[in-house]
Amino acid sequence: MKIVGLTGGIGSGKTTVAGFFRELEIPVYIADDAGKRLMETSEDIREKIVSLFGEAAYNGKQPDRKFIASKVFNDQEQLKKLNEIIHPAVESDFRDWVSKQEAEYVIYEAAILFETGSYKKCDFSILVTAPQKLRIERLQKRDQSTKSEIKQRMDNQWSDEKKAELADFLIKNEDLKDTRLQVEHIHNKILKAGQNC
């Protein structure tokens, strides 16, 4: 079974694209959702995060996401340490999930696929892009964030140009009908590549 990494900057439309793959009956694993779930359910992760940030990182069994975000937002070293706690657990969870899937390929959707090197474990990678203005509009609606907050978050991520150098496929997500066609085209290419193995 092939593993296809799916990534893109915030507001690019990764979730929309993942939904189009689901419509094609391709299993989709959302790494961010798994990370959030594991932060709530894994005692090992909880202990490591509390050790890193203190007891205020959790309210009982629930992680205090705003508190944790405030600790890592402008501190790359703390963010790296947090990722070193979360990502191995997500990778293990993903391997378990993949073993239960029956499909030609699966989608592994991760916001920082390239930054973490996770793309190296994928057979193919897909980068979703959208114009910055459109991304900002989407995020203002979704998160009720200010333009400056969004730009700061964007500045903390790799540029689309840098990611595009590593991606096998590029989806320009501006028009939903066109985006769906791009997904179908990539889907067919991946299926064809699987037949040639």
Beta strands, then each sheet from edge to edge (+ up, - down):
strand 1: 2-8
strand 2: 28-30
strand 3: 58-59
strand 4: 62-63
strand 5: 105-109
strand 6: 124-129
strand 7: 169-172
sheet 1: 2+ 5+ 1+ 6+ 7+
sheet 2: 3+ 4-
end
